[in-house]
């Protein structure tokens, strides 16, 4: 039997995940432009710090409201057409950002960009897991997080060296690059099989496994599973949610997404420039955020390389421990600086090192794993809706954290604010320890059996 090539899977996975780079650039945009548009009025009109807070937060609110509708859309028209359909509204969002004449145009632009990015956050991980072999599912499923952090780094990088209009132009070309590449990719074979398009299923699978690969066994499995699903009586969403295995998978998926955000990652990314300037570290805010971007991208690359070898659960546990330690240290530094400024003289490096270590361990665990697990835990008939609920919980949490962080920082102080993140990271560690199953090397059917309390038989051999 010919094993074919893994390269087409990597190409298709990276192509779909490039939509996440578009969203990452929108996230990274906020930090370097904060001073440009609030102090230097580069847009030509006044923007208060409160209005900037909403400009930042509306991105995540847009992502929140789109996740459930896009879950139905990807089952209706498909994974690939849904992602390509996001490009026109993406461009509308960036046109509003480019030619904004008032803060309302910025609000609408950011909200639209968030909707498009949030839609990718549901669709791309699902597409990646459906095109992958079991042996590569963790690696390709992690491309999504890799491209998000690459997009954040891109936003930081262009924001450090070019003026506002150029930043907006350089970010707006990313959706066009995605469309130019992804239009040549195949649709998910799993989706095609579910729709009874068997000939197209075979063509897509052959493309993904390589022209010389023997796909007969895998194709039979996909078609048989699709037939089994189609032969069953159509189950509405509420009926599917009554299944204990679905509720268990949904609970795990949603809580991992909530923990991902409430440990503070987006608060740090959105406000990193101002945090570094507050500590008087000697590094400019833009250079410090570039340091964050390099750290996050490099470490996520490591996570992509090891996630199918180390497993999902162990990475979550390591991630939780170090996120708790580093946010605690940040809290200590800021509390000391408020009570006795002289006590932190010469310690400006501490929050920078803490933030970088936080990002290292976030990026190997709670960064990529929740998105991957979200696409692994559900049966085909509820996968889109389950992923939508999980995605909604992620972006709603991101919206709340982004909006509440500056409010908490001003009202109770930065020290106690970071200690809240510490407590949540501790909870995340214990949740992963006691409740999150290991899905490495298991097929979707085996994962369903495991959630239902059955004994999982490890595959004798993983296809590569």
C-alpha positions in Angstrom: 0.0 0.0 0.0 1.4 3.4 -1.0 1.4 5.9 1.8 1.5 8.9 -0.5 2.7 12.3 0.7 2.0 14.5 3.7 2.8 17.7 1.8 -0.7 18.2 0.3 -2.2 18.0 3.8 0.2 20.6 5.1 -0.5 22.9 2.1 -4.2 22.6 2.5 -4.0 23.0 6.3 -1.7 26.1 6.1 -3.9 27.6 3.4 -7.1 27.3 5.5 -5.3 28.5 8.6 -4.1 31.6 6.8 -7.5 33.1 7.6 -6.3 33.0 11.2 -3.4 35.1 10.2 -5.8 37.7 9.0 -7.5 37.7 12.4 -4.1 37.7 14.2 -3.1 40.8 12.3 -6.3 42.5 13.4 -5.5 41.6 17.0 -1.9 42.8 16.7 -3.0 46.0 15.1 -4.4 47.4 18.4 -1.1 47.6 20.4 1.2 49.6 18.0 -1.6 52.0 16.8 -2.9 53.0 20.3 -0.6 56.0 20.7 -0.9 56.9 17.0 -4.7 57.3 17.1 -5.3 58.5 20.7 -2.3 60.9 21.3 -1.1 61.7 17.8 -4.5 61.8 16.1 -3.2 60.1 12.9 -6.8 59.6 11.7 -7.4 63.4 11.9 -10.0 63.2 14.7 -9.9 62.8 18.5 -10.2 59.3 20.0 -10.4 59.0 23.7 -8.8 56.1 25.7 -12.4 54.9 26.4 -13.2 54.9 22.7 -10.0 53.0 21.9 -11.0 50.4 24.5 -14.2 49.8 22.4 -12.2 49.8 19.2 -10.1 47.0 20.6 -13.1 45.1 22.2 -15.4 45.3 19.2 -13.1 43.0 17.3 -13.8 40.2 19.8 -17.5 41.1 20.0 -17.8 40.7 16.2 -16.2 37.3 16.5 -18.6 36.4 19.3 -21.8 37.0 17.3 -20.8 35.2 14.2 -19.7 31.8 15.6 -23.1 30.2 15.8 -24.5 31.4 12.5 -21.3 30.3 10.7 -21.7 26.8 12.3 -24.9 26.4 10.3 -23.4 28.0 7.2 -20.5 25.5 7.0 -22.9 22.6 7.0 -25.1 24.3 4.4 -22.6 25.4 1.7 -19.4 23.7 2.9 -16.1 24.5 4.7 -14.1 25.9 1.7 -16.9 28.0 0.2 -17.7 29.5 3.6 -14.1 30.6 4.0 -13.9 32.1 0.5 -17.2 33.9 1.1 -15.6 35.8 4.0 -13.2 37.7 1.8 -15.6 40.5 0.5 -16.8 41.5 4.0 -13.2 41.3 5.2 -12.3 43.9 2.6 -15.3 46.1 3.6 -13.9 46.1 7.1 -10.5 47.2 6.0 -11.9 49.9 3.7 -13.7 51.3 6.7 -10.5 51.3 8.7 -8.5 52.9 5.9 -10.9 55.7 5.1 -12.4 56.3 8.6 -13.6 59.9 9.1 -15.0 59.3 12.6 -14.9 56.8 15.4 -18.2 55.2 14.3 -16.5 54.0 11.1 -13.7 52.5 13.1 -16.3 50.8 15.4 -18.1 49.2 12.3 -14.8 48.3 10.7 -13.4 46.5 13.7 -16.7 44.7 14.3 -16.8 43.4 10.7 -13.2 42.3 10.9 -14.0 40.5 14.1 -17.0 38.7 12.5 -14.8 37.5 9.6 -12.0 36.4 11.9 -14.4 34.6 14.3 -15.9 32.7 11.3 -12.5 31.5 10.4 -12.0 30.4 14.0 -14.8 27.9 13.7 -14.3 26.8 10.1 -10.5 26.5 9.7 -9.9 24.1 12.7 -12.8 21.9 11.5 -11.5 21.8 8.0 -7.9 21.0 9.2 -9.0 18.0 11.3 -11.2 16.7 8.5 -8.5 16.7 5.8 -5.8 15.1 8.1 -4.8 11.6 8.8 -5.1 10.6 12.5 -1.3 10.7 12.9 -1.1 14.3 11.6 -4.3 15.7 13.1 -2.6 17.4 16.0 0.1 19.0 13.9 -2.2 20.3 11.2 -4.9 21.2 13.7 -2.3 23.4 15.5 -1.6 25.4 12.3 -4.6 27.5 13.2 -2.9 28.9 16.4 0.4 29.2 14.6 -1.1 31.4 12.0 -3.0 33.5 14.6 0.2 34.3 16.5 2.1 34.9 13.2 -0.6 37.4 12.3 -0.2 39.1 15.7 3.5 39.3 15.1 2.9 40.7 11.7 0.7 43.4 13.1 3.3 44.3 15.7 6.1 44.3 13.2 4.4 46.6 10.6 3.1 48.8 13.4 6.6 49.4 14.7 8.0 50.8 11.4 5.4 52.3 9.1 2.7 55.0 9.5 -1.0 54.2 10.2 -2.2 54.2 6.6 0.5 51.8 5.5 -0.3 49.5 8.5 -3.9 49.3 7.4 -2.9 48.6 3.7 -0.5 45.9 4.7 -3.1 44.2 6.9 -5.8 44.5 4.3 -3.9 42.5 1.7 -3.8 39.4 3.8 -7.4 38.3 3.0 -6.6 38.7 -0.7 -3.5 36.4 -0.3 -5.7 33.9 1.5 -8.3 33.9 -1.4 -5.6 33.6 -4.1 -4.2 30.4 -2.4 -7.2 28.7 -0.9 -9.3 28.8 -4.1 -7.1 26.0 -5.4 -7.6 23.8 -2.3 -10.1 20.9 -2.2 -13.2 20.8 -0.1 -13.2 18.6 3.1 -13.7 14.9 2.0 -15.8 14.4 5.2 -18.2 17.1 4.2 -18.5 15.9 0.6 -19.2 12.4 1.8 -21.9 13.6 4.2 -23.6 15.3 1.2 -23.4 12.1 -0.9 -20.9 13.5 -3.3 -18.9 10.3 -3.4 -16.9 11.0 -6.6 -15.8 14.4 -5.4 -14.9 12.8 -2.0 -12.6 10.4 -3.8 -11.0 13.2 -5.8 -10.5 15.4 -2.8 -9.0 12.6 -0.7 -6.7 11.6 -3.5 -5.4 15.2 -3.8 -4.8 15.3 -0.1 -3.0 12.0 0.2 -1.0 12.3 -3.0 -1.6 11.1 -6.5 0.2 7.8 -5.9 -1.5 7.0 -2.6 -3.8 4.1 -2.1 -6.9 5.7 -0.6 -9.3 2.8 -1.0 -9.4 1.8 2.7 -9.6 5.4 4.1 -12.2 6.3 1.4 -14.3 3.3 2.4 -14.2 4.3 6.1 -15.2 7.9 5.3 -18.1 6.9 3.0 -19.3 4.2 5.5 -19.3 6.6 8.4 -21.2 9.2 6.2 -23.7 6.6 5.2 -24.2 5.6 8.8 -24.8 9.2 9.7 -27.2 9.8 6.8 -29.2 6.6 7.5 -29.9 7.7 11.0 -33.0 9.8 11.6 -32.2 13.4 11.3 -31.5 14.7 14.8 -32.1 18.3 15.6 -29.6 20.3 17.7 -31.6 20.1 20.9 -32.0 16.3 20.6 -28.2 15.9 19.9 -27.4 18.0 23.0 -29.4 15.6 25.1 -26.8 12.9 24.5 -24.5 12.6 27.5 -21.4 12.2 25.2 -22.3 15.4 23.4 -22.8 17.4 26.6 -19.5 16.1 28.0 -17.6 17.0 24.9 -19.2 20.4 24.8 -18.4 21.1 28.5 -14.8 20.2 28.0 -14.5 22.2 24.8 -16.2 25.3 26.2 -14.3 25.4 29.5 -11.0 25.0 27.7 -11.9 28.0 25.5 -12.9 30.1 28.6 -9.7 29.2 30.4 -7.7 30.1 27.3 -9.0 33.7 27.5 -9.5 34.3 31.2 -5.8 33.5 31.9 -5.2 36.9 30.4 -3.6 36.4 27.0 -5.6 39.0 25.0 -5.3 41.5 27.8 -1.5 41.2 27.5 -1.5 41.2 23.6 -3.9 44.2 23.3 -2.2 46.3 26.0 1.4 45.1 25.8 2.8 48.4 24.5 1.4 50.4 27.3 2.4 47.7 29.9 6.0 47.8 28.8 6.1 51.6 28.8 4.5 51.7 32.3 7.4 49.6 33.7 10.2 51.9 32.3 12.1 48.9 31.0 14.4 50.8 28.7 12.8 49.1 25.7 10.4 51.1 23.6 6.9 49.8 23.6 7.1 48.8 20.0 10.4 46.9 20.4 8.9 45.1 23.4 5.8 44.0 21.5 8.0 42.7 18.6 9.9 40.6 21.3 6.5 39.2 22.3 5.6 38.4 18.7 8.9 36.6 18.1 8.5 34.6 21.3 4.9 33.6 20.6 5.5 32.6 17.0 8.7 30.6 17.7 7.1 28.8 20.7 4.0 27.9 18.7 6.2 26.4 16.1 7.6 24.2 18.8 4.1 23.2 19.9 3.1 22.3 16.3 6.2 20.0 16.2 5.5 18.2 19.5 1.8 18.1 19.9 1.3 14.7 18.2 4.3 13.3 20.2 3.7 14.7 23.7 -0.1 14.7 23.7 -2.7 17.4 24.4 -3.2 16.9 28.1 0.4 17.1 29.3 0.9 20.3 27.3 -2.1 21.9 29.0 -0.8 20.9 32.5 2.7 22.4 31.8 1.1 25.5 30.3 -1.2 26.0 33.3 1.6 25.8 35.9 3.9 28.4 34.2 1.0 30.8 33.3 0.1 30.8 37.1 3.7 31.5 38.1 4.3 34.3 35.6 1.1 36.2 36.2 1.7 35.9 39.9 5.2 37.5 39.4 3.7 40.3 37.3 1.2 41.0 40.0 3.9 41.1 42.6 6.0 43.6 40.5 3.1 45.9 39.9 1.9 45.7 43.5 5.4 46.6 44.7 5.7 49.5 42.2 2.4 51.0 43.5 3.2 50.7 47.2 6.9 51.7 47.0 8.1 52.8 43.5 11.8 52.7 44.7 11.5 49.0 45.5 11.3 48.1 41.8 14.1 50.3 40.5 16.2 48.1 38.3 13.5 45.4 38.1 11.9 46.6 34.9 13.0 43.4 33.2 10.8 41.3 35.5 7.4 41.9 33.9 9.0 41.6 30.4 10.6 38.3 31.2 7.4 37.1 33.0 5.3 38.1 30.0 7.6 36.3 27.6 7.7 33.1 29.7 3.9 33.4 30.0 3.6 33.5 26.2 6.0 30.6 25.8 4.0 28.3 27.9 0.6 29.6 26.7 1.7 28.9 23.2 2.6 25.3 23.8 -0.6 24.5 25.7 -3.6 26.7 26.2 -3.0 28.5 22.9 -3.3 25.7 20.4 -4.8 22.8 22.3 -8.4 24.2 22.9 -8.9 24.9 19.2 -7.6 21.4 18.3 -9.7 19.6 20.9 -12.7 21.6 19.9 -12.6 19.9 16.5 -11.9 16.5 17.9 -14.6 15.9 20.5 -17.8 16.0 18.5 -19.6 13.5 16.3 -20.2 14.6 12.7 -23.9 15.5 13.2 -23.1 18.0 16.0 -19.6 19.0 15.1 -20.5 22.3 13.5 -22.8 23.5 16.2 -20.5 22.3 19.0 -17.6 24.1 17.5 -19.7 27.2 17.1 -20.7 27.2 20.8 -17.0 26.7 21.8 -15.9 29.5 19.5 -18.6 31.8 20.9 -17.5 31.1 24.4 -13.9 31.9 23.4 -14.6 35.2 21.8 -17.2 36.3 24.4 -14.5 35.7 27.0 -12.0 37.6 24.9 -14.4 40.5 24.6 -15.0 40.6 28.4 -11.4 40.3 29.3 -10.3 43.0 26.8 -13.0 45.4 28.0 -12.6 44.6 31.8 -8.8 44.6 31.9 -8.2 48.4 31.8 -11.2 48.9 34.1 -9.9 46.5 36.7 -6.4 47.8 36.3 -7.6 51.3 37.2 -10.0 50.3 39.9 -8.2 47.6 42.0 -4.7 48.1 40.5 -2.6 46.0 38.1 -1.2 43.8 40.8 -4.6 42.3 42.0 -5.7 42.2 38.3 -2.9 39.9 37.4 -3.5 37.8 40.5 -7.0 37.1 39.2 -5.4 35.7 36.1 -3.1 33.6 38.4 -6.1 32.1 40.2 -7.8 31.2 36.9 -4.6 29.6 35.6 -4.5 27.4 38.7 -8.1 26.4 38.1 -7.2 25.6 34.5 -4.4 23.3 35.6 -6.6 21.3 37.9 -9.4 21.1 35.3 -6.9 19.7 32.7 -5.6 17.3 35.3 -8.9 15.8 36.3 -11.4 16.3 33.4 -9.6 16.6 30.0 -9.1 13.3 28.2 -6.0 12.6 26.0 -7.0 12.5 22.4 -3.6 11.9 20.8 -3.5 9.1 18.3 -7.3 8.3 18.6 -9.8 8.4 15.8 -12.9 10.5 16.2 -15.0 7.3 16.8 -12.6 6.2 19.5 -12.8 9.7 21.2 -16.6 9.4 21.2 -16.3 5.9 22.8 -13.9 7.3 25.4 -16.2 10.2 26.3 -19.1 7.7 26.6 -17.0 5.7 29.2 -16.0 2.9 26.8 -12.5 1.3 26.6 -10.6 2.8 23.8 -8.6 0.6 21.6 -5.5 2.3 20.3 -5.0 2.0 16.6 -2.5 -0.6 15.6 -1.0 1.7 13.0 -1.4 5.4 12.3 -1.5 6.4 8.6 1.0 9.0 7.7 
